[in-house]
Amino acid sequence: MKKIFRHPACLAAFAALACLGWSCDDQPEELPWFLDVNLKFSARVTPQPGQEVKCYLYYKEVKGSEFTALTPDMEVGAVLTEKDIAEGLRLTFDPVPREAETVYVSSWVDIDGNGTLNKGDLAAFYGNCRFEDVASGAASPTNAGGDYAINLNHMLIYGDDLVARDATDIEGNVYKTVVIGGQVWFRENLRTTRFANGDAIPTGFDDTAWMNLSTPGYAQAPGTKLEEDGLHYNWYAASDARGLCPEGWTVPTEADWETLEVTIGMDAATAAKDGWRHTAYEGEKLKSKERGFGGSDEFGFSVLPSGERMKDNGTFNNVTNYAYIWTVTINPKNAMQAYRRIFRSDYRNLNKQPIKFTAGCNVRCIKVLDE
């Protein structure tokens, strides 16, 4: 848990006392910590000035509990202004007991103004977790225990019937999904070994055969776990007309990825560039906190490292510290390359890179919501 002394005046006083010979045994107890919640609004439904946003904090496990049945341990709120809606705002829980190791935060906006949570209101737990999924036990919010600042973007609409909570591929593999703006994404890497029409995707290629493929193929990186890391596909598989993703889902285009990046804070001009880029550390926002990958997972996208299969020699590379994810969009400057995204454990930004079709990368499927 982070140790925070918040007040410069206190720091100066402590320093002065130390100069006077104040012993360590005489020092006061640590101050309670506080928790800043930085709120933004990126849903298809936009709040209006005068509507109220409320944040609730809980010290106990909330998974499997109806939101309306929960009693918050702390509550803060604000009446929204035009500036709040456009730029975001900060609410603070203060003080939070320093011994609190389990801290869950939810927030909702009373869109219809009736004072209760209804279909059409904006509502989410930290980690971009739906109230409905928490209540059913299908999802657990991110624990903010020990943090002093978190970001919570209102992108989820309570009771939104358009949103598929899970997706199932042709083999019966079930994937968790996440809503970000007007898009629904897999929050897990694809792991199917068959196209959507049931045809098997070829596999079992040695390194030399892999680098010379001009047809679909998949592989699993040594040491990875199928459920957590998924499979590596070449671009021929990712773009195959038989469909790699389940019915109703597609492998994202470059435009889909740029839309995601802009939704979570990147400016459009930066999103259009190649290479490592960011406006507000969008790579960190999409990466998982798990396995030392260095993410904040602000949106529940939960990227984990599983590396790549190399385009030129067929070997696996960077399995524990990089993630590589395909788009289907061909590089207009090189007809034998397509774009992908790269995440790195010690980088907070993310890379847009064209790469040869024979590279083996992970796949995240996408569905675009109707307006």
C-alpha positions as CSV (number, residue, x, y, z in Angstrom):
1,M,0.0,0.0,0.0
2,K,1.4,3.4,-1.0
3,K,2.5,5.8,1.9
4,I,1.3,9.3,1.1
5,F,1.8,12.5,3.0
6,R,-0.5,14.9,1.2
7,H,0.1,18.3,2.8
8,P,3.3,20.3,2.1
9,A,2.8,22.1,5.4
10,C,2.9,18.8,7.3
11,L,6.1,17.9,5.5
12,A,7.7,21.1,6.5
13,A,6.5,20.7,10.1
14,F,7.9,17.2,10.3
15,A,11.2,18.4,8.9
16,A,11.4,21.2,11.5
17,L,10.6,18.8,14.3
18,A,13.3,16.4,13.1
19,C,15.8,19.3,13.3
20,L,14.9,19.9,16.9
21,G,15.9,16.3,17.7
22,W,12.4,14.7,17.5
23,S,13.1,10.9,17.7
24,C,11.5,8.4,15.4
25,D,9.6,7.0,18.4
26,D,7.8,10.4,18.8
27,Q,6.5,10.5,15.2
28,P,2.7,10.6,14.8
29,E,0.7,7.7,13.2
30,E,0.4,7.7,9.4
31,L,-2.4,9.7,8.0
32,P,-5.3,7.9,6.4
33,W,-5.1,7.8,2.6
34,F,-7.4,9.3,0.1
35,L,-8.6,8.1,-3.3
36,D,-9.2,10.4,-6.3
37,V,-11.6,9.2,-8.9
38,N,-11.1,10.8,-12.3
39,L,-14.4,10.6,-14.2
40,K,-15.0,10.9,-17.9
41,F,-18.0,10.3,-20.2
42,S,-17.5,8.4,-23.5
43,A,-20.8,6.4,-23.9
44,R,-23.2,6.6,-26.7
45,V,-25.5,8.4,-24.2
46,T,-24.2,11.7,-23.1
47,P,-25.1,13.3,-19.7
48,Q,-26.6,16.8,-19.7
49,P,-25.7,19.7,-17.4
50,G,-27.6,19.6,-14.2
51,Q,-27.7,15.8,-14.0
52,E,-26.0,14.1,-11.0
53,V,-23.1,11.7,-10.9
54,K,-22.6,9.6,-7.8
55,C,-19.6,7.5,-6.7
56,Y,-19.8,4.8,-4.1
57,L,-16.9,3.0,-2.3
58,Y,-17.2,-0.4,-0.7
59,Y,-14.7,-2.2,1.6
60,K,-16.3,-5.6,1.1
61,E,-16.5,-8.0,-1.9
62,V,-19.3,-7.0,-4.2
63,K,-19.3,-9.8,-6.8
64,G,-22.6,-11.6,-6.9
65,S,-24.5,-8.6,-5.3
66,E,-27.3,-6.5,-6.7
67,F,-26.1,-2.9,-6.8
68,T,-29.3,-1.6,-5.3
69,A,-28.9,-4.0,-2.3
70,L,-25.4,-2.8,-1.5
71,T,-24.8,-0.2,1.2
72,P,-21.8,1.9,0.3
73,D,-19.2,2.6,3.0
74,M,-18.5,6.1,1.4
75,E,-20.3,8.2,-1.1
76,V,-19.4,11.4,-3.1
77,G,-21.2,13.1,-5.9
78,A,-21.6,16.2,-8.0
79,V,-24.0,18.0,-10.2
80,L,-22.5,18.0,-13.7
81,T,-21.6,21.1,-15.7
82,E,-20.9,21.4,-19.4
83,K,-17.1,21.5,-18.6
84,D,-17.4,18.3,-16.5
85,I,-19.1,16.5,-19.3
86,A,-16.6,17.7,-21.9
87,E,-13.4,17.4,-19.9
88,G,-14.2,15.2,-17.0
89,L,-14.0,15.8,-13.3
90,R,-12.5,14.5,-10.1
91,L,-14.2,13.3,-7.0
92,T,-12.3,12.3,-3.9
93,F,-13.0,9.8,-1.1
94,D,-11.2,11.3,1.9
95,P,-10.2,9.8,4.3
96,V,-10.0,6.2,3.4
97,P,-8.7,3.9,6.3
98,R,-5.2,2.9,5.5
99,E,-5.8,-0.6,6.5
100,A,-8.5,-1.1,3.8
101,E,-7.0,-3.6,1.4
102,T,-10.3,-4.3,-0.5
103,V,-11.8,-1.2,-2.1
104,Y,-14.3,-1.3,-4.9
105,V,-15.7,1.8,-6.6
106,S,-18.8,2.2,-8.7
107,S,-20.3,5.3,-10.3
108,W,-23.5,6.1,-12.1
109,V,-25.3,9.0,-13.7
110,D,-29.0,9.5,-13.3
111,I,-29.8,10.2,-16.9
112,D,-33.6,10.2,-16.5
113,G,-33.4,12.2,-13.3
114,N,-35.8,10.1,-11.2
115,G,-33.3,9.4,-8.4
116,T,-33.0,5.6,-9.0
117,L,-31.0,3.4,-11.3
118,N,-33.0,2.6,-14.4
119,K,-32.4,1.3,-17.9
120,G,-30.6,3.9,-19.9
121,D,-28.6,5.4,-17.0
122,L,-24.8,5.3,-17.1
123,A,-23.4,2.8,-14.6
124,A,-20.1,1.0,-14.1
125,F,-17.7,-0.4,-11.6
126,Y,-14.0,0.5,-11.7
127,G,-12.4,-1.7,-14.4
128,N,-15.3,-1.0,-16.9
129,C,-17.4,-3.7,-15.3
130,R,-21.2,-3.8,-15.8
131,F,-23.5,-3.6,-12.8
132,E,-25.4,-6.6,-14.3
133,D,-22.3,-8.7,-14.6
134,V,-21.3,-8.0,-11.0
135,A,-24.8,-8.9,-9.8
136,S,-24.7,-12.2,-11.8
137,G,-21.2,-13.1,-10.6
138,A,-19.9,-13.1,-14.2
139,A,-17.4,-10.4,-13.4
140,S,-15.5,-8.8,-10.5
141,P,-14.5,-5.1,-10.4
142,T,-10.9,-4.1,-10.2
143,N,-9.7,-3.7,-6.6
144,A,-8.5,-0.1,-6.0
145,G,-7.0,-1.0,-2.6
146,G,-3.7,0.9,-2.1
147,D,-4.2,3.2,-5.1
148,Y,-4.5,6.9,-4.6
149,A,-6.0,7.8,-8.0
150,I,-8.1,5.8,-10.5
151,N,-9.8,6.6,-13.8
152,L,-13.4,5.6,-14.3
153,N,-14.9,6.3,-17.8
154,H,-18.7,6.1,-18.1
155,M,-19.0,4.0,-21.2
156,L,-21.6,1.5,-20.0
157,I,-25.4,1.9,-20.3
158,Y,-27.4,0.1,-17.7
159,G,-29.7,-2.5,-19.3
160,D,-28.3,-2.0,-22.8
161,D,-29.8,-4.9,-24.7
162,L,-27.4,-4.3,-27.6
163,V,-24.4,-5.5,-25.7
164,A,-23.4,-9.2,-25.8
165,R,-22.1,-10.1,-22.4
166,D,-20.2,-13.2,-23.7
167,A,-19.3,-14.5,-27.1
168,T,-19.0,-18.1,-28.2
169,D,-16.9,-19.4,-31.1
170,I,-17.5,-22.4,-33.4
171,E,-15.8,-24.7,-30.9
172,G,-17.8,-23.5,-27.9
173,N,-15.0,-21.4,-26.4
174,V,-16.6,-18.5,-24.4
175,Y,-15.0,-15.1,-24.3
176,K,-15.6,-12.1,-22.0
177,T,-16.4,-8.9,-23.7
178,V,-16.0,-5.2,-22.9
179,V,-17.9,-2.1,-24.1
180,I,-15.7,0.9,-25.0
181,G,-17.7,3.7,-26.6
182,G,-19.7,2.4,-29.5
183,Q,-17.6,-0.8,-29.8
184,V,-17.7,-4.1,-28.1
185,W,-14.3,-6.0,-27.9
186,F,-13.2,-9.4,-26.8
187,R,-11.3,-8.8,-23.6
188,E,-9.5,-12.1,-24.3
189,N,-7.4,-13.3,-27.2
190,L,-9.1,-15.6,-29.7
191,R,-8.3,-19.3,-29.3
192,T,-10.3,-21.1,-32.0
193,T,-8.7,-23.8,-34.2
194,R,-11.6,-23.6,-36.7
195,F,-13.0,-21.0,-39.0
196,A,-16.6,-19.8,-38.4
197,N,-17.9,-22.2,-41.1
198,G,-16.3,-25.2,-39.2
199,D,-13.2,-25.7,-41.5
200,A,-10.1,-26.6,-39.5
201,I,-7.3,-24.0,-39.5
202,P,-4.0,-25.7,-40.5
203,T,-1.3,-26.0,-37.7
204,G,1.8,-28.0,-36.8
205,F,4.2,-26.0,-39.0
206,D,7.9,-26.1,-38.2
207,D,9.8,-22.8,-38.2
208,T,10.8,-23.0,-41.9
209,A,7.4,-24.0,-43.1
210,W,5.8,-21.2,-41.0
211,M,7.9,-18.4,-42.5
212,N,7.1,-19.6,-46.0
213,L,3.3,-19.8,-45.6
214,S,1.0,-18.1,-48.0
215,T,-2.1,-19.7,-46.6
216,P,-3.8,-19.7,-43.2
217,G,-2.0,-21.1,-40.1
218,Y,-2.0,-20.9,-36.3
219,A,0.3,-21.9,-33.5
220,Q,0.6,-21.7,-29.7
221,A,3.7,-20.1,-28.2
222,P,5.6,-22.5,-25.9
223,G,5.0,-21.8,-22.2
224,T,1.7,-20.0,-22.8
225,K,-1.7,-20.9,-21.4
226,L,-4.4,-21.3,-24.0
227,E,-7.2,-19.8,-21.8
228,E,-5.1,-16.8,-20.9
229,D,-3.0,-16.2,-24.0
230,G,-4.9,-17.5,-26.9
231,L,-3.3,-18.6,-30.2
232,H,-1.1,-16.9,-32.7
233,Y,-2.5,-16.6,-36.3
234,N,-0.8,-15.4,-39.4
235,W,-2.6,-12.7,-41.4
236,Y,-3.9,-15.2,-44.0
237,A,-6.0,-16.8,-41.2
238,A,-7.0,-13.4,-39.7
239,S,-8.3,-12.2,-43.0
240,D,-9.8,-15.4,-44.4
241,A,-13.3,-15.0,-45.9
242,R,-14.5,-18.0,-43.9
243,G,-14.3,-15.8,-40.8
244,L,-12.0,-16.3,-37.9
245,C,-14.3,-14.6,-35.3
246,P,-17.7,-15.9,-34.2
247,E,-20.8,-15.0,-36.2
248,G,-21.6,-11.3,-35.8
249,W,-18.0,-10.5,-34.9
250,T,-15.0,-9.5,-37.0
251,V,-11.2,-9.1,-36.9
252,P,-10.8,-5.3,-36.4
253,T,-9.7,-2.9,-39.1
254,E,-7.1,-0.2,-38.7
255,A,-10.0,2.3,-38.4
256,D,-11.5,0.2,-35.6
257,W,-8.3,0.4,-33.6
258,E,-7.9,4.2,-34.2
259,T,-11.5,4.7,-33.1
260,L,-10.7,2.8,-29.9
261,E,-7.6,4.8,-29.3
262,V,-9.4,8.1,-29.8
263,T,-12.2,7.0,-27.5
264,I,-9.8,6.4,-24.6
265,G,-8.0,9.7,-25.0
266,M,-5.6,9.8,-28.0
267,D,-6.0,12.7,-30.4
268,A,-6.9,11.7,-34.0
269,A,-3.7,13.0,-35.5
270,T,-1.6,10.9,-33.2
271,A,-3.7,7.8,-33.8
272,A,-3.1,8.1,-37.5
273,K,0.7,7.9,-37.1
274,D,2.8,4.8,-37.3
275,G,5.2,3.8,-34.5
276,W,5.1,4.2,-30.7
277,R,2.6,7.0,-29.9
278,H,0.3,8.2,-27.2
279,T,-1.6,11.3,-26.1
280,A,-2.4,10.2,-22.6
281,Y,-0.6,6.8,-22.2
282,E,-3.3,4.8,-24.0
283,G,-1.1,1.7,-24.1
284,E,-1.0,1.6,-20.3
285,K,-4.8,2.1,-20.1
286,L,-5.4,-1.1,-22.2
287,K,-2.8,-3.3,-20.6
288,S,-3.5,-5.7,-17.8
289,K,-2.1,-5.2,-14.3
290,E,-1.3,-8.9,-14.2
291,R,2.0,-10.7,-14.8
292,G,4.0,-7.6,-14.5
293,F,2.7,-6.1,-17.7
294,G,2.5,-2.6,-16.2
295,G,-1.0,-1.6,-17.2
296,S,-3.8,0.2,-15.4
297,D,-6.5,-1.7,-17.3
298,E,-8.7,1.3,-17.0
299,F,-11.2,0.1,-19.6
300,G,-11.1,-3.7,-18.9
301,F,-9.4,-4.5,-22.2
302,S,-6.8,-6.6,-20.2
303,V,-4.0,-7.1,-22.8
304,L,-1.5,-9.7,-21.6
305,P,1.9,-10.5,-23.0
306,S,2.2,-13.6,-25.2
307,G,4.7,-12.6,-27.8
308,E,4.7,-13.3,-31.6
309,R,5.8,-15.9,-34.1
310,M,8.5,-14.2,-36.2
311,K,7.8,-13.5,-39.9
312,D,11.3,-14.3,-41.2
313,N,12.4,-17.3,-39.2
314,G,9.3,-18.8,-37.6
315,T,10.6,-18.7,-34.1
316,F,8.7,-17.3,-31.1
317,N,9.8,-14.0,-29.6
318,N,9.1,-11.7,-26.6
319,V,6.6,-14.2,-25.1
320,T,6.7,-12.7,-21.6
321,N,7.0,-9.0,-22.2
322,Y,5.2,-8.0,-25.5
323,A,1.7,-8.4,-27.0
324,Y,1.1,-8.2,-30.7
325,I,-2.5,-8.0,-32.1
326,W,-3.6,-8.1,-35.7
327,T,-5.8,-5.8,-37.8
328,V,-7.0,-6.9,-41.3
329,T,-5.9,-3.7,-42.9
330,I,-3.2,-3.9,-45.6
331,N,-0.4,-1.3,-45.6
332,P,-1.1,1.0,-48.6
333,K,2.7,1.3,-49.0
334,N,3.4,-2.4,-49.1
335,A,0.8,-4.9,-50.4
336,M,2.5,-7.8,-48.5
337,Q,2.0,-6.2,-45.1
338,A,-0.9,-5.5,-42.7
339,Y,-1.1,-3.4,-39.6
340,R,-0.9,-4.6,-36.0
341,R,-0.7,-3.1,-32.5
342,I,2.2,-3.8,-30.1
343,F,2.2,-3.4,-26.3
344,R,5.4,-3.7,-24.3
345,S,5.7,-4.3,-20.6
346,D,7.9,-1.3,-19.8
347,Y,6.2,1.2,-22.2
348,R,3.1,3.2,-21.5
349,N,2.3,4.0,-25.1
350,L,1.4,1.6,-28.0
351,N,2.8,0.9,-31.4
352,K,1.1,0.9,-34.8
353,Q,3.2,-1.2,-37.1
354,P,2.8,-2.7,-40.6
355,I,4.3,-6.2,-40.7
356,K,4.6,-9.1,-43.2
357,F,1.6,-11.4,-43.5
358,T,3.7,-14.4,-42.1
359,A,4.0,-12.9,-38.6
360,G,2.0,-14.8,-36.0
361,C,0.0,-12.4,-33.8
362,N,-3.0,-12.6,-31.4
363,V,-6.5,-11.6,-32.5
364,R,-9.2,-9.6,-30.6
365,C,-12.6,-9.7,-32.2
366,I,-14.9,-6.6,-32.4
367,K,-18.6,-5.8,-32.8
368,V,-19.7,-2.2,-33.6
369,L,-22.9,-1.1,-31.8
370,D,-25.7,0.4,-33.7
371,E,-26.3,4.1,-33.1
